[in-house]
Structures are given as structure tokens and as C-alpha cells.
């Protein structure tokens, strides 16, 4: 028996192979379309940077931020993208010479395109915007070669009327400042200054928490926030976002102000004390400081003193309430501060002026309202003998609080600076210099409160060689009652240093990839599906007609 080959299998196999080949080809084309998408290599600038929209070419020179990565030299092509579809482009000019190969930036001269393809910027835009104004921002491309798939660089221009101008993003700097002297829970004003004074808005932050946003006006944005309930250093931040992101870059800044503790004090009778009160040796007061971490351990120290004080604990409200303080006996006259410290370098300070006036023991027949010392602090006693040009310090008491006090010398034409009583009604350490031309004999310096029936204190002294008078005392080698400030301290919080605003850095935009063949890849994919469907239908049809079989049992035999 002779067997012949099945002639009908060959066309069936051929059609099946064709369907598979079409499907493979569609996949390759789809992958190829994606691989050929244009890549943005950086930015480019043009020279001149402005011109007329009717100029052709619109610019005469271009400079890139990097090189063209081609394996062979190609012509650089200047083009403009359709505002609503970056896949649509119109060529405007081409380079006179081919850019060199490599990664280095390049500069090439440009020339108009030849023939009917030559277009100005205006002509290219009118294809997409036939009527009306062309004002707006447009994207230009500098391709490493022609075609929509060529890698290249981007730039933006702004059209205003009949002119265009290159948009180059300028960096900005931001300086953030905060008001000083603000107590815990008070109103704290933050001010952000933008340079250059670009339009935009500033978001203020405390850590990652946004506190609010304010518009920039005349280069500044301000926001008033509530200061924290805990005193000390607090960091605030600000972020500037320009309105025109094409023209300006954003920037950031921080500032770390000190929020002051709230401090108050009262005397033993519960009467509130004014700021910087004068306290006598042995005087008792109660001090309240608010703004600590609830339950925190708070250290207590006194400037200008070796006295030690036990730590105290802040209450649940973060306050040290009615802390009992007695002015030490050995505390020198002058300015002092009772410091309350929770954190290193940051403290709340109750500032006061100390005086030993209340406990000074006058000599027999002394005026209790008067104490006079020499420059070294030695008490000169009653009716001292002084020399012309000698300097002394006079403390007079009993005046109305903060009263103005006139100083005059009997039988003398000399004039003296007026004194002023403090809140305790004391003229403390008034500096008096004996006139150089004063006559020998007895003299009286009067410190009289300005006003009718005002309090007056008289200081009597003698000058010249008088054997009936005691000689002027010799200054002692040991000083007593002198002035030792130990540092001047004002109420509120203080730190070991100052922290100012920090100007921020600009934030720019990166480059990305622009798919120029997305629609083409989609079309190829649809075609692939169509080929697959056609091949499948053909195989099914042949199977139903008996022209295509699989397996040994279904194979037809021909004789």
C-alpha cells in the first residue's frame, strides 16, 4: 500500500505560523515604541533671551546644560511643543554646525529651516491657536537630531503681545525672624522675608505641624501664633512657594527664638511687686514662675551669692508657685537675679535690686535716713571731713516711690545732677564730688524731694584743716557694703547664646522623560490583538471543517 503526504496540512500549518508570527511582531513593535520614547537630558538657554514672535529664526544661538549622547554627530533642532499635547511638535530652527559628541555642554549657532518648513514662533503657534491672543508660557525643545523621538533639552518662554522672553527660574532666599520677649502662651509674631520679592505664599510650621499660610506682600509674609506653654527654645520653620514656578524657585528657613517664662512676685503682705523691685537685706518675698514642663525638677540659684538653694518641683500646671525667698544678709548691694532653671542654659529670672539700707545701724545722733560711704564703700559716719575733689556715695531714704530729688549745696553756686528715688523711696548710692573750689568750713548738701512739703535729707560735712574737727578717716583695707552686681539680670527667660534666623536654600525641579510615541505604541498594541484574534478564528474554522486535526486517532487516511 502506498501512502501519500497530507496536502491539506501544509496550508493549515502555514496559517497557524503566520498568526503566531504576527503576534510576535506586534509585541516587538510595541516594545520598540516604548524604547524609543524621547528622554529629557537637561535644560538649554537661548541668545538673545528675548525677541519678536515674528523673528525667523526666533534666536541665533543655543547653549545646552549637557552633551548629546548620540553615537554619531547630528544636527541640533529647535522646536516648540503644542501646549495641550507634548507629543505634537513644530520645528523652528536648526544648528549651523553639528554639536560635538560627549557629555560636555555645547553652544551652537542657529539658522532658519529651508523652504516651506521655515516658521517663526508666531506662525507655529497660530497652527494650534488660530485666533485671539498668544499670551502665555510655552515649552521649547532642543533635540539631538530631528523627529519626535530624539533626546533633547527643554526651556520655557513667555509670550506677551508680540514679544517673547526666556523664562529662567531664579533662586530665592528666605529669612525667618520671631518677636522677642514673648512669654509662654503669648502672641508670637513670625515674619518671613523673601529675596527677591517674588509673589507667592509662605507656610509656617512647628516641626511637621503646619501653623498656617500667609500671602507674600512687598517681599514679606507674617503670621501670629500662640507661643508654647513651656518656656525655652522653640524652632519654627517657613516654606516659600512662588506663584510663578517657572520664574522663581521655592526656599525654606528656620528660626529658634526663646519663649520667656512668666514671672511675678509679691511681698510678705501679698502685695504685688513691680518689675526690678528694690529689696532690703532680710526682706521676704514670694515668687511664681510659669512655663516649666509639668512635674519637672527646677534648680534655683542666686547671682552674686554663694548661697545654695534646694531644687523645687513644678506643679501639674507647669508652675513654681509662691516660692519663698529671703534676701541673704551677705548679699552685696546692686542688681541680682533669682534664677529658676529646668533646661541647661535656659532660665526664668526674678530680677531685683538689693540694698542694706533697712538694716544699717546708724552711729549715735546719725540721721537714720542717711548713709554716706567713700569710693571703697567705707561708712564715713556723721559730719565727715572731706577734701576738695573727693568723691562719696550718698544713700537717702524716706521719699515717695520714684520721686524726683533736687540736690543743692548751701552757700555754693555749683549745680548737681538731680537724683531719683527707686520704688522703695530710696536714693541709692548717689555720686557726689566735693567742688574743687569749695571754701574751708562747714557745709550742707541737701537732697530734697521735688514738690511742696517734700521729704528732705541733709548731709553735713566739713572741709579744710580744723583742729577742732576729727580728721577725715583713713579708708579701711577691708571694704564693706560695696556694690557688687554679679551680673545684671532682667526678668524673663535667657539663654547662653542667641539663635537667629537661618536663610534657606532654593528648590528647583528635576528633569524627566517625555514619551513622544505613546499613541503609536497604543495603535501597534491594538493591531497585535487584531492579528491574534484573526489567527485564532482561522484555526477554529479549520478545526471545525476537519482540515486540522490533532492526535493519531483523528488523522484521516487517503487511499
C-alpha positions as CSV (number, residue, x, y, z in Angstrom):
1,X,0.0,0.0,0.0
2,X,1.3,3.4,-0.9
3,X,0.8,6.4,1.5
4,X,0.8,9.9,0.3
5,X,1.5,13.1,2.3
6,X,-1.5,15.1,3.5
7,X,-1.6,18.1,1.3
8,X,-4.2,19.9,3.4
9,X,-2.0,20.1,6.4
10,X,0.6,22.4,4.8
11,X,-1.7,25.5,4.4
12,X,-3.2,24.9,7.9
13,X,0.3,24.9,9.5
14,X,1.3,27.8,7.4
15,X,-1.7,29.9,8.5
16,X,-1.0,29.0,12.1
17,X,2.6,30.0,11.9
18,X,1.6,33.3,10.3
19,X,-0.8,34.1,13.2
20,X,2.0,33.5,15.7
21,X,4.5,35.5,13.7
22,X,2.1,38.4,13.6
23,X,1.6,38.3,17.3
24,X,5.3,38.2,17.9
25,X,5.9,41.1,15.5
26,X,3.2,43.2,17.3
27,X,4.9,42.6,20.6
28,X,8.3,43.6,19.3
29,X,6.9,46.7,17.7
30,X,5.1,47.7,21.0
31,X,8.3,47.2,22.9
32,X,10.3,49.1,20.3
33,X,7.8,52.0,20.5
34,X,8.3,52.3,24.3
35,X,12.1,52.1,24.0
36,X,12.2,55.0,21.5
37,X,10.5,57.5,23.8
38,X,12.4,60.8,24.0
39,X,14.4,61.5,27.1
40,X,14.9,64.9,28.6
41,X,18.7,65.5,29.1
42,X,18.5,68.8,30.9
43,X,17.9,72.5,30.1
44,X,19.1,74.9,27.5
45,X,19.2,78.7,27.1
46,X,18.9,80.9,24.1
47,X,20.7,84.1,23.0
48,X,19.3,86.6,22.7
49,X,17.0,85.8,25.6
50,X,14.1,87.9,24.2
51,X,12.8,88.9,20.8
52,X,9.8,89.2,18.5
53,X,7.5,86.3,17.9
54,X,7.7,87.0,14.2
55,X,11.5,86.6,14.0
56,X,12.8,83.7,11.9
57,X,14.8,82.1,13.3
58,X,13.5,83.2,16.7
59,X,17.0,83.1,18.2
60,X,20.5,82.9,16.9
61,X,22.3,80.8,19.4
62,X,21.5,78.0,21.9
63,X,23.6,76.6,24.9
64,X,22.8,73.2,26.5
65,X,23.4,72.0,30.0
66,X,24.9,68.7,28.9
67,X,26.0,66.9,25.8
68,X,24.1,64.8,23.2
69,X,24.6,61.1,24.0
70,X,24.4,60.0,20.3
71,X,27.0,57.7,18.8
72,X,27.2,59.9,15.7
73,X,27.1,63.7,15.3
74,X,23.6,65.0,14.5
75,X,22.1,68.4,13.9
76,X,20.5,70.2,16.9
77,X,16.9,71.1,16.1
78,X,14.9,73.9,17.9
79,X,11.2,73.1,18.3
80,X,8.1,74.2,20.1
81,X,5.6,71.9,21.8
82,X,1.8,72.1,21.4
83,X,0.5,73.5,24.8
84,X,-2.1,70.8,25.2
85,X,-0.2,67.8,23.7
86,X,3.6,67.4,24.1
87,X,3.6,64.7,21.5
88,X,2.9,67.3,18.9
89,X,5.8,69.5,17.9
90,X,6.8,72.0,15.3
91,X,10.4,72.6,14.3
92,X,11.6,76.3,14.3
93,X,15.3,76.2,13.5
94,X,18.4,74.0,13.2
95,X,22.1,74.3,14.2
96,X,24.6,75.7,11.7
97,X,27.1,73.0,12.8
98,X,26.6,69.7,14.5
99,X,27.2,69.7,18.2
100,X,30.3,67.7,19.3
101,X,29.9,64.3,20.8
102,X,30.4,63.8,24.5
103,X,28.8,64.8,27.8
104,X,30.0,68.4,27.9
105,X,27.6,71.3,27.4
106,X,27.7,72.9,23.9
107,X,26.8,76.1,22.2
108,X,25.8,76.3,18.6
109,X,24.5,79.0,16.2
110,X,21.0,78.5,14.8
111,X,19.6,79.1,11.3
112,X,16.1,79.1,9.9
113,X,14.8,76.0,8.3
114,X,14.8,75.8,4.5
115,X,11.8,76.3,2.2
116,X,8.2,76.0,3.3
117,X,9.1,74.4,6.6
118,X,10.6,77.7,7.9
119,X,8.4,79.1,10.6
120,X,8.5,81.8,13.2
121,X,7.3,81.2,16.7
122,X,4.1,83.1,15.8
123,X,3.4,81.0,12.7
124,X,4.0,77.8,14.6
125,X,1.6,78.8,17.5
126,X,-1.1,80.0,15.1
127,X,-1.4,76.4,13.8
128,X,-2.7,75.5,17.2
129,X,-4.2,78.8,18.3
130,X,-5.7,80.3,15.1
131,X,-7.4,83.3,16.8
132,X,-7.0,85.5,19.8
133,X,-4.1,86.4,22.0
134,X,-1.0,84.2,22.1
135,X,0.0,85.4,25.6
136,X,1.2,82.6,27.7
137,X,4.0,80.2,28.6
138,X,5.3,77.7,26.0
139,X,7.8,74.9,26.1
140,X,10.7,74.8,23.7
141,X,12.8,71.7,22.9
142,X,16.4,71.4,21.6
143,X,16.6,67.9,20.0
144,X,19.7,65.9,19.4
145,X,18.6,65.3,15.9
146,X,15.2,65.6,14.3
147,X,12.0,63.7,14.9
148,X,9.7,63.3,17.9
149,X,11.8,60.5,19.5
150,X,15.1,62.4,19.6
151,X,16.5,63.0,23.1
152,X,17.0,66.7,23.9
153,X,16.7,69.6,26.3
154,X,13.9,71.8,27.5
155,X,13.3,75.6,28.0
156,X,10.3,77.8,28.5
157,X,9.4,81.2,27.0
158,X,6.7,83.6,27.9
159,X,4.8,85.4,25.1
160,X,3.5,88.9,25.9
161,X,1.9,90.7,23.0
162,X,4.3,90.5,20.1
163,X,7.4,89.6,22.1
164,X,8.8,86.5,23.8
165,X,11.2,86.2,26.7
166,X,13.1,83.2,28.0
167,X,12.0,82.1,31.5
168,X,14.9,81.2,33.7
169,X,14.0,80.1,37.2
170,X,15.6,82.4,39.7
171,X,16.7,81.1,43.1
172,X,15.1,82.8,46.1
173,X,16.2,83.1,49.8
174,X,14.0,83.2,52.8
175,X,14.8,84.8,56.2
176,X,12.6,83.9,59.2
177,X,12.5,86.0,62.4
178,X,10.4,85.9,65.5
179,X,9.4,88.5,68.0
180,X,11.5,88.6,71.2
181,X,10.3,89.0,74.8
182,X,7.2,86.8,74.3
183,X,6.1,84.9,77.4
184,X,4.6,81.4,77.5
185,X,1.2,81.3,75.9
186,X,1.5,84.8,74.5
187,X,1.1,86.0,70.9
188,X,4.3,85.4,68.9
189,X,4.7,87.1,65.5
190,X,6.7,85.2,62.8
191,X,8.0,87.2,59.8
192,X,9.3,85.7,56.6
193,X,11.3,87.9,54.2
194,X,11.6,86.7,50.6
195,X,14.5,87.8,48.4
196,X,13.9,88.8,45.6
197,X,10.4,90.0,46.5
198,X,8.5,87.4,44.4
199,X,4.8,86.8,44.7
200,X,3.7,83.7,46.5
201,X,2.8,82.3,49.9
202,X,4.7,81.1,53.0
203,X,3.6,78.2,55.1
204,X,4.7,78.4,58.7
205,X,5.5,75.3,60.7
206,X,6.4,74.0,64.1
207,X,8.2,70.7,63.3
208,X,5.9,68.9,60.9
209,X,2.8,70.7,62.1
210,X,1.5,73.4,59.9
211,X,0.6,76.6,61.7
212,X,-0.9,78.4,58.8
213,X,-0.2,80.1,55.5
214,X,0.2,83.8,54.6
215,X,0.5,85.6,51.3
216,X,3.7,87.5,50.5
217,X,3.2,91.2,50.2
218,X,6.2,93.5,49.4
219,X,8.5,90.6,50.0
220,X,7.2,89.7,53.5
221,X,4.7,87.3,55.0
222,X,3.6,87.4,58.6
223,X,1.7,85.1,60.9
224,X,1.0,85.5,64.6
225,X,0.8,82.2,66.6
226,X,0.4,81.2,70.2
227,X,3.7,80.7,72.0
228,X,4.2,77.3,73.6
229,X,3.1,76.7,77.2
230,X,6.6,75.6,78.1
231,X,9.4,78.2,78.0
232,X,12.8,78.0,76.4
233,X,14.0,77.4,72.8
234,X,11.4,76.6,70.2
235,X,12.2,76.0,66.5
236,X,9.8,77.4,63.8
237,X,10.1,76.8,60.0
238,X,8.8,78.5,56.9
239,X,8.4,77.3,53.3
240,X,8.1,79.8,50.4
241,X,6.1,78.7,47.3
242,X,6.3,81.1,44.4
243,X,3.2,81.9,42.4
244,X,5.2,81.7,39.1
245,X,7.1,78.4,39.4
246,X,8.6,78.9,36.0
247,X,10.3,82.2,37.1
248,X,11.2,81.5,40.7
249,X,12.3,78.6,42.9
250,X,11.0,77.9,46.3
251,X,13.0,78.3,49.5
252,X,12.9,77.4,53.2
253,X,14.2,78.9,56.5
254,X,14.1,78.3,60.3
255,X,14.4,80.3,63.5
256,X,14.8,79.3,67.1
257,X,13.5,82.0,69.5
258,X,13.4,81.9,73.3
259,X,10.0,81.9,74.8
260,X,10.2,83.6,78.2
261,X,8.8,82.2,81.4
262,X,6.1,84.3,83.1
263,X,7.3,85.7,86.4
264,X,5.6,87.5,89.2
265,X,6.4,88.3,92.8
266,X,4.7,89.7,95.9
267,X,5.8,90.9,99.3
268,X,5.1,89.3,102.7
269,X,1.8,91.1,102.9
270,X,0.7,89.7,99.5
271,X,1.1,93.0,97.6
272,X,2.3,92.6,94.0
273,X,5.8,93.9,93.4
274,X,6.7,95.9,90.4
275,X,9.4,94.9,87.9
276,X,13.0,95.0,89.3
277,X,12.0,96.0,92.8
278,X,14.5,97.1,95.4
279,X,14.6,94.6,98.3
280,X,16.3,95.2,101.7
281,X,18.5,92.6,103.3
282,X,16.3,90.1,105.1
283,X,13.2,91.0,103.2
284,X,10.9,88.1,102.4
285,X,9.1,87.7,99.1
286,X,7.2,85.0,97.2
287,X,8.0,84.3,93.6
288,X,5.8,82.5,91.0
289,X,7.3,81.2,87.7
290,X,5.1,79.7,84.9
291,X,6.2,77.8,81.9
292,X,8.0,74.6,83.1
293,X,7.3,71.1,82.0
294,X,4.7,69.7,84.4
295,X,6.4,67.8,87.2
296,X,9.9,68.9,86.1
297,X,12.7,69.4,88.6
298,X,13.7,73.1,88.7
299,X,17.1,74.3,90.1
300,X,17.3,77.6,92.0
301,X,20.4,79.9,92.1
302,X,21.1,83.5,93.1
303,X,23.6,85.7,91.2
304,X,26.3,87.4,93.1
305,X,25.9,85.0,96.0
306,X,27.4,81.7,97.3
307,X,24.1,80.7,98.9
308,X,22.7,77.4,97.9
309,X,19.0,76.5,97.4
310,X,17.2,73.2,97.2
311,X,15.6,72.2,93.9
312,X,11.8,72.5,93.6
313,X,9.2,70.6,91.5
314,X,6.9,72.3,89.1
315,X,3.2,71.6,89.6
316,X,0.8,69.9,87.2
317,X,0.3,73.3,85.5
318,X,4.0,73.7,84.9
319,X,4.4,76.5,87.5
320,X,6.5,77.0,90.6
321,X,4.0,78.9,92.8
322,X,4.8,81.2,95.8
323,X,8.4,80.2,96.1
324,X,9.6,81.7,99.5
325,X,12.7,83.8,99.2
326,X,14.6,85.9,101.8
327,X,17.3,88.3,100.7
328,X,20.5,87.0,102.2
329,X,22.4,89.1,104.8
330,X,25.7,88.9,102.9
331,X,24.2,89.9,99.5
332,X,26.1,92.9,98.1
333,X,24.1,96.0,97.0
334,X,23.2,96.1,93.4
335,X,21.4,94.1,90.7
336,X,20.7,90.4,91.2
337,X,18.6,87.7,89.7
338,X,17.0,84.6,91.3
339,X,17.2,82.0,88.5
340,X,14.8,79.1,88.0
341,X,16.3,76.5,85.6
342,X,14.8,73.4,84.1
343,X,17.0,73.1,81.0
344,X,20.7,73.8,80.6
345,X,21.3,77.4,79.5
346,X,17.7,78.5,79.7
347,X,16.2,80.0,82.9
348,X,13.5,82.3,84.2
349,X,14.8,85.1,86.4
350,X,13.3,87.2,89.1
351,X,15.3,90.4,88.9
352,X,15.7,92.8,91.8
353,X,18.0,95.4,93.4
354,X,19.4,94.6,96.8
355,X,20.2,97.2,99.5
356,X,21.4,97.0,103.1
357,X,19.6,100.3,103.9
358,X,17.0,98.7,106.1
359,X,19.5,97.0,108.4
360,X,22.2,99.7,108.5
361,X,23.0,100.7,112.1
362,X,23.5,104.4,112.3
363,X,26.0,105.9,114.6
364,X,24.8,107.9,117.6
365,X,23.0,111.1,116.6
366,X,23.1,109.9,112.9
367,X,20.2,110.6,110.6
368,X,18.6,107.2,110.1
369,X,17.6,108.3,106.6
370,X,21.2,108.9,105.5
371,X,24.2,106.7,104.8
372,X,27.4,108.1,103.3
373,X,30.4,106.0,102.1
374,X,33.7,106.7,100.3
375,X,34.5,105.2,97.0
376,X,35.7,102.0,98.7
377,X,32.4,101.6,100.5
378,X,33.7,102.7,103.9
379,X,31.0,104.3,106.1
380,X,32.1,107.9,106.7
381,X,29.8,108.4,109.7
382,X,28.5,111.8,110.9
383,X,29.8,115.2,109.7
384,X,32.9,113.7,108.0
385,X,35.8,115.9,106.9
386,X,36.2,115.8,103.2
387,X,38.7,117.2,100.7
388,X,38.1,119.2,97.6
389,X,37.6,116.8,94.7
390,X,36.8,113.9,96.9
391,X,34.0,111.5,95.8
392,X,31.5,109.9,98.0
393,X,28.3,107.9,97.7
394,X,25.1,109.0,99.4
395,X,22.1,106.8,100.2
396,X,19.0,108.8,101.3
397,X,15.7,107.3,102.4
398,X,12.1,108.2,103.1
399,X,11.0,109.7,99.7
400,X,7.9,108.9,97.7
401,X,8.4,106.0,95.4
402,X,10.1,107.1,92.2
403,X,10.2,110.7,93.3
404,X,12.5,113.3,91.6
405,X,15.0,114.6,94.2
406,X,16.8,118.0,93.8
407,X,20.4,118.2,95.1
408,X,21.8,121.6,96.3
409,X,24.9,122.7,98.3
410,X,24.4,125.6,100.7
411,X,26.5,128.8,100.0
412,X,27.6,127.4,96.7
413,X,26.9,128.2,93.1
414,X,27.7,124.7,92.0
415,X,25.0,122.7,90.2
416,X,24.4,119.0,90.6
417,X,22.5,116.3,88.7
418,X,19.1,115.6,90.2
419,X,18.6,112.2,91.8
420,X,15.6,109.8,91.6
421,X,14.2,107.6,94.3
422,X,13.5,103.9,93.5
423,X,10.3,102.0,94.1
424,X,11.2,101.8,97.8
425,X,11.6,105.5,98.1
426,X,15.4,105.4,98.4
427,X,18.0,107.4,96.5
428,X,20.6,104.7,96.3
429,X,24.4,105.4,96.0
430,X,24.1,109.0,94.7
431,X,27.6,110.0,93.5
432,X,28.7,113.4,94.9
433,X,32.0,115.1,94.3
434,X,33.2,117.9,96.6
435,X,33.7,121.0,94.4
436,X,37.4,121.8,93.9
437,X,36.9,125.5,94.8
438,X,34.9,124.9,98.0
439,X,35.8,127.1,101.0
440,X,37.1,125.7,104.2
441,X,34.4,125.2,106.9
442,X,31.1,123.6,107.5
443,X,28.8,122.7,104.6
444,X,25.4,121.1,104.0
445,X,24.3,119.1,100.9
446,X,20.5,118.8,100.8
447,X,18.6,116.1,98.8
448,X,15.0,117.4,98.7
449,X,12.0,115.8,97.1
450,X,10.7,118.0,94.3
451,X,7.3,119.3,95.5
452,X,5.7,121.3,98.3
453,X,6.4,119.7,101.7
454,X,8.5,117.0,100.1
455,X,10.8,114.9,102.1
456,X,14.4,116.3,102.6
457,X,17.6,114.7,103.8
458,X,20.7,116.9,104.8
459,X,24.3,115.7,104.6
460,X,26.6,117.8,106.7
461,X,30.4,117.8,106.2
462,X,33.5,120.0,106.7
463,X,36.4,120.9,104.6
464,X,39.8,122.4,105.4
465,X,42.3,122.0,108.2
466,X,40.4,122.5,111.5
467,X,42.0,121.1,114.7
468,X,38.6,121.1,116.5
469,X,37.3,118.6,114.0
470,X,38.2,115.0,113.6
471,X,40.4,114.3,110.6
472,X,39.0,112.5,107.6
473,X,39.0,108.8,108.3
474,X,41.5,106.7,106.5
475,X,39.9,104.2,104.2
476,X,39.9,100.7,105.5
477,X,41.7,97.9,103.7
478,X,38.6,95.8,104.0
479,X,35.5,97.0,102.1
480,X,32.0,96.7,103.4
481,X,28.7,97.5,101.8
482,X,30.2,98.0,98.4
483,X,28.5,97.4,95.1
484,X,28.9,94.1,93.5
485,X,26.3,93.4,90.9
486,X,27.3,89.8,90.0
487,X,25.8,90.5,86.6
488,X,22.7,92.4,85.6
489,X,19.7,90.2,85.0
490,X,16.3,91.2,83.7
491,X,13.1,89.3,84.2
492,X,12.1,86.6,81.8
493,X,14.0,83.8,80.1
494,X,17.6,83.9,79.0
495,X,19.9,81.6,77.1
496,X,23.6,81.1,76.9
497,X,23.6,82.4,73.3
498,X,21.5,83.8,70.6
499,X,19.9,81.9,67.8
500,X,19.0,83.9,64.7
501,X,17.1,83.2,61.6
502,X,18.6,80.9,59.0
503,X,18.2,81.7,55.4
504,X,17.1,78.8,53.3
505,X,18.1,77.3,50.1
506,X,16.3,77.3,46.8
507,X,14.4,74.2,45.5
508,X,14.4,73.6,41.8
509,X,12.8,71.0,39.5
510,X,14.4,67.9,38.0
511,X,14.3,66.6,34.5
512,X,12.2,63.7,33.4
513,X,11.3,61.7,30.3
514,X,8.7,62.8,27.8
515,X,7.0,60.0,25.9
516,X,6.7,61.2,22.3
517,X,5.4,57.9,20.8
518,X,2.7,56.9,23.3
519,X,-0.2,57.0,20.8
520,X,1.9,55.0,18.2
521,X,2.6,52.2,20.8
522,X,-1.2,52.1,21.6
523,X,-2.0,51.7,17.9
524,X,0.6,48.9,17.5
525,X,-0.8,47.1,20.5
526,X,-4.4,47.1,19.0
527,X,-3.0,45.8,15.8
528,X,-1.4,43.0,17.6
529,X,-4.6,42.0,19.3
530,X,-6.4,42.0,15.9
531,X,-3.8,39.7,14.4
532,X,-4.1,37.3,17.3
533,X,-7.9,37.3,17.0
534,X,-7.7,36.6,13.3
535,X,-5.3,33.7,13.7
536,X,-7.4,32.1,16.5
537,X,-10.5,32.4,14.3
538,X,-8.8,30.7,11.4
539,X,-7.5,27.8,13.4
540,X,-11.0,27.3,14.9
541,X,-12.6,27.3,11.4
542,X,-10.1,24.8,10.0
543,X,-10.7,22.5,13.0
544,X,-14.5,22.5,12.6
545,X,-14.1,21.7,8.8
546,X,-11.9,18.8,9.6
547,X,-9.0,20.3,7.9
548,X,-7.0,20.5,11.0
549,X,-6.7,17.6,13.5
550,X,-4.5,16.8,16.4
551,X,-3.6,13.3,17.7
552,X,-3.3,9.9,16.0
553,X,-6.9,8.8,16.2
554,X,-8.3,11.8,14.3
555,X,-5.9,11.7,11.3
556,X,-7.7,11.0,8.0
557,X,-6.4,8.2,5.7
558,X,-6.3,8.6,2.0
559,X,-6.0,5.8,-0.4
